[in-house]
Amino acid sequence: MIGLLVRKQWMDIFKNFHYNPKTNKARSKAGVIGYYIFYLFLMVGVIGGIFSMMAVEICDPLSAAGMGWLYFTIFGLMSVLLGAFGSVFTTFAGLYLAKDNDLLFSLPIPLSAIMISRLLIVYLMGLLYSAAIILPAVIIYWVKVSAAPLVILGGIILILVISFIVMILSCLLGYVVARISLKLKNKGVLTALAAVIFIVVYYVVYFHFGQMIGSLVDDAGTIGANIKESFYALYMFGRIGEGDPLAMLLYTVGTGALFALTWFILHRSFLKISTSTGVVSKAVYKEKTTHQNSVSRALLIRELRRFTSSANYMLNCGFGILMLVLAGGAILWKGEDVFYVIGMVFGPELTLLILAAILGMIAGTIYPVTAAVSLEGKNIWIAKSSPVSSWQVLQAKLRMQLLLAGVPLCFAVLCSVIAVIRFVPADPLMIVLFVLLTLLYVLFTSLWDMIWGVRGANLNWSNEIYVYKQGMPVMASLFGSWIFLIVIGGLYFLLTKYISATVFCLIITVLLAAASFIEYSWIKTKGAEHFENL
Amino acid sequence: MLRIEHLTKTFGDKKAVDDLSLHIAPGEIYGFIGHNGAGKTTTLRSAVGIQRFDSGEIYINGSSIKQDPLACKRQMAYIPDNPDLYEFMTGIQYLNFIADIFGVSAEDRQARIREYADRFSLTADLAQPVAAYSHGMKQKLAIISAWIHAPKLIMMDEPFVGLDPSAAFLLKEMMRELCDQGGAIFFSTHVLEVAEKLCDKIAIIKEGRLIRSGTMDEVKGDESLESVFLELEAEK
């Protein structure tokens, strides 16, 4: 029974490996194996590879300084972090808010069997993530420092202890996430914000990691002594890997006790937690004075509401909004350095052209309009039975795109102009052309995205995430805008012998304006007709 | 109010609607019955302008849905068989959106929302996202949004599905009120008892063709609508 339940849950987590989400058809055996191999490659090859390199770097100096325990503490903690955060959403969706809870509870299956199967999946997922870090670290220690029987036993116990700690933490965090998700109001915006913060923190840590490790190795004695004095439990945690029998015993017993407590609490409250829908403070409607919006404004508000309601939509199609704001701030703050680097690499006369290309490239990652038509999905009857023309519907989508890409772009362009005036002796005509070129390029790519959104519209999706993550329109939007930049760059290097940068910018500006006009005309006529036939 | 003339629509090789003609006058509740896949939804979707058709014409108050779709849509409302509404909006946001699209003034919409939401006991839930609504609540919201711009013609596909008895009763009352004020209703249903009690006229469609239509007496005579329908269905 438990095996059957575990298999069912495994299939649920990895269903996209077994079934094509677009067609809902089963993949071939080779396809399924291919997906698992690719996943293993990512986990073992990429994540495991990165951490193996780090382990190789610090294993020798730390163990030579008698700080082998610090080595295991560092990798052990990172492993716990990745394991707990990596599997927390599996726990959240698989343990507490599983879609089939009601179904399983109504069947003659013992509650403990359901719980064991769910916990087993949480354990396996945690083990998968945590082992990607701790396993290479342990093996590298065995190879480089010692492979004495006690050290080998310590390594194995450390891996097991970590996997259980990860499971306990996942249960706790999963419960918190489940409770919060039931109470959150602006879930989409907050999730997007949390994801952005996570990505920023990740990159800050990633870029400073080498430096952090360097200082750690240099100052290992002091840091180690401080940890040992203030956080003795962490010292003992690291000692497991070195094969300290007392540390092994303490952590095995401690983790076992914690697991028993978790099991006891879960067993007592599992049914209640799993079937509770959460006491959501229900917003009660209070009549307020409303005002009438014009049709075009109402349609635009509808598009913006759709965009801000989904964290996935915002992150996949609007990440560049934040990047543009950050780029603008960075240019304003560190403009002199930025222009110096550009000048060094490409030559000072190309500074503005390269700046325009950078901003255009970032703006190319903003493409909500590509998915906007497909996202009408089953709701398309509302637009089609309303007294609005297809062009009005498309126009609102285009306005949303221009608003979301245009406002941060204008900010970045303004910051660039201020920085250019401050730091670079630029020709005023060239500055005007830089502004025009950047704005026109983003107009051109926005219209390009819209064309693909209309032509490649797919209203029959099972999960909206496939609309803005996969398919030809998304590829064409994302890479199309970059390819155009490469083409423009190539043209410049071809024509550079014959015309100046200013004349080149003038020609491209005119070409972009003409191309945008053609695109706009197509959307207004053929695009609207295409929408009508959907 | 609604004139359908020789409507034909094919999907691939299959004729979903075949040379169908109907005329619905102001003040009439017109029921549309037929088995699953008979062509009811295709007819309704064509009449609303959601779906293009191969031949024939459809007029709303004299305006052609082909030639002047916006003028037609301004005068009518549609409720589909499944109330797929914008789940990213709250109930009140959805109603205001529809009111904006149909150009309903702030005062009128407020009065209508107050009236209809109270009648359907939906007022307290209007601040909730549509995603949190049950099927019945979505259906009620779809009904309120259809009535919010005081249309002259309302077309509905299986409007009673998912409604509780009191909401179903209320809907029937609202349908009658609209027709008493000179409006018209064209709706499909599988509940023959409802059609028999509620409709002024009825049309029976089979395999895309209209097989009988007229006033209730003309269609069923002394028999029940159910027996007439089953007899017609049995005929080859």
Interface residues (C-beta under 8 A of the other chain):
Chain A: K282 A283 V284 Y285 K286 E287 T289 T290 H291 Q292 N293 S294 V295 R297 A298 L299 I301 R302 R305 R306 S309 S310 G377 K378 N379 I380 W381 I382 K384 S385 S386 P387 V388 S389 E532 N533
Chain B: R45 V48 G49 I50 R52 L70 A71 K73 R74 A77 Y78 P80 N82 D84 L85 Y86 F88 M89 T90 G91 I92 Q93 N96 F97 I98 A99 D100 I101 F102 G103 V104 S105 A106 R109 Q110 R114 T123 A124 D125 L126 A127 Q128
